[in-house]
């Protein structure tokens, strides 16, 4: 387990035969506390990784921070339909805060398949920029990456963005972020996919 500021990267041994797709999530249980988290890792990885925001007064965060090494951490089977449709000619990934996690899994998976050239990535943060360096690393692999910190500037400005007819737009973040983004884009793009995270 690695901790940097409010970010915890939890790495678990992958059970034999455990399968999942990039963008999916599972429930993680520590003692009596359970929460759902998206995979940071990709299906070809030998380990399971999760990017978790440490939230003050969260029972799960408290349980996570109290791990000393001997506790059982249980996971459910992978769930969720927030997955890339590879039939799209272009992709736009819009994330708010820790909602960047499934998008990183998408990007790593697409990079392995050589399909990053037609990907546009916009990430918005309100404070700590989770995985910003990793996001920027995809620029060198062909993706177009833009990072906005709303603690110093307003949220996304979509006025200059155009969307192709066969372009999939994937939105992940807090309920407020997802709702606002869908409201901004619903009359300009028909292929919207979204996943909400709670604090």
N, C-alpha and C positions, 0 to 999 in steps of 0.2 A: 504494500500500500504506500503510495507516494502522495504527499500533501504539499500544496503550494497555495498559500493564501486561503481562499474559500473553495479551492478545487482539490478533490481527492480522486486519484486514479486507483481504482481497486482492481487487482489482478487475481483471478481465480484459476485453479486447475480445471481444465476442460474435461468433463466426464466422458468416458468412452462412448462413442456413438451420438454425442450431443450435436444437434444440427440447428442452424438458424440462418436467416438471410440478413444482409446489411439493411439496417433501418428497423429491425424488429427489437423487441424488449422482452424482459422476463422479470418476475418478482424475485427479490432478494430478501431473505429472512435472516435476521440476526436475533437470536433469542425469541422473544415474543413480538418483535417489531418487523414489519414487512413493508416494502415499497417497490414500485415498478421503476426499472431503469433500462434505457436503451443500451445496446451493445456499442462500445467504442471500437472493439476489435472487428475483424472481418472473418467470414466463414473459413478462409484458408489458414487462419492463425491457429497455433497449437494451444493458446491460452484464451481465456475469456477476460476482456477488459471492459470496465465501465467508468465513465467520467461522471462524478457525483459532486454536486454543489453542496457544501457544508452550510446548513441553514440554522441560524440561532433558534433555540427553543424547539427544534425538530427532534422528536424521539428517535427517529432513525439516525440522524446525524450524531446524536449522543451515543447511541449503541455502536455506530461505526467507529467513532473516535475512542471508544473504550476497549476496542479489540486489542488483545495482548498476544495473540498468536495461537491460542489453544481452542478458541470457540468454533463451533460448527456454523458455517454459513451455508444456508440452503438456497437453491435456485429452482424455479419452475421451468417447464418447457418454454421455448420461445413462443411469443405471441405477437399479434399485430399485423396489419396490412400496409403499413407505411414503408413501401418498397418501390424502388425505381422500376418504371416501365421502360425497358430498353428499346421499345419501338419509337420513342420520341426522338426527333432529329436534334433537338436542343433541350437543355435543362437549365432551370434557374433554381438555386437553393437559397432560401431566405431563412435566416435563423436569428432568434433573440436569446441572448444569454447562453445558458447551458443547453438550450435547444440545438446548439451546434453539434452535439454528440452524434446523433444518427447521421448527420450530413458528413461528418468526418469518416464514418464507416462507409457511406456511399462513395465518397471521393477516393478512399483507399482501394475500394473494390473496383471502381471505374478505372483507376490508374493502372491496376494490374491488367485490366482488359484493354488498355490503350484507348479509352473512350473519353478522355478529359477535354479534348479540344473544343467541344461544343457546350461546355459547362460554364455558367456564370454563377458566382457565389457572392452573396451579400450577407454579412454578419453584423448584428447590432448588439451593443453591450451598454449596460448602465453600471459602470465601474470596472471590475476586473474582467479583462479580456481573455476568457477561457480558450485555450488552445490557439491563440492568435498566430503564434509562430508556425504552428503546424499548418494552419490554414494558408498562410502566406507561402509555404513551401510548395503548394500546388500550382502557384503561378509559374514556376519554372518547369512545370510538367504540362502546361497548356491551358489551365483553367484561368478565368478572369475573376480575380478576388478583390472585393471591396469591404473594408471594415469601418463601421461607424460607432463612435462612443457617444451615447446620448447624454452622458454627464456633461459633455462640453458642446454638443450640437444637437439639433433636432433629429427626430427619427427619420427613417428612409424617405428620400424624395424620389418618387417613381415617375415624375413628370418627363424625364428624359429617356425612360426605358420603353422599348418596344418589344412586343412578344410575337413570335412566329406562330403560325396556325398549328403546327405540330410541335409545340414546346410544352414540356411538363414543368409546372411550377410547384415546388415543394416548400412548405412553410412549417417551421417548428419553433416553439417557444412557449411562453406563458399564454394563458387564455386571452389576456388583454392584447398581447402582441399578435397572436394569430387572428383574433377578431378584427383588430384594426387593419391588419395587412390584407385580409380577405375583403374588407370593406373598400380598401383602396384599389384593389385589383379586379374585383368581381365583374366589372363591366368592360375590362380590357383583356381578360384572359379566361378561357373556359376550362383549361386543364389544371385546376387547382387541387392539390393534395395537402393535407395538413395533419399535424400531430400536436397536441397541447401537453405542456408540462406544468405540474403544480409545484409550488415552493415547499 
